[in-house]
Amino acid sequence: MSFLQDQCSFGFYNREKADTSKPFRCGDDDLDEFFTNDAFLQSDE
């Protein structure tokens, strides 16, 4: 098995998941904004 299969779980990132999780922060203001708001706007299209 690969590292990712052994050590990680994958799922959909949606508004409900974001509302019940700690905010995503990577240290880049633009990426933080994308994952906080813009990603959901794109998924609605």
NORNORKA-V617258 format. One record per run of one state. SS is the DSSP state (a for helix, b for strand, c for the rest). FROM is the first residue (numbers start at 1). TO is the last residue. Records with the same first field share a line. If there is no record, write none. Layout:
SS: FROM-TO  FROM-TO
This chain:
c: 1-2  8-14  20-28  44-45
a: 3-7  15-19  29-43
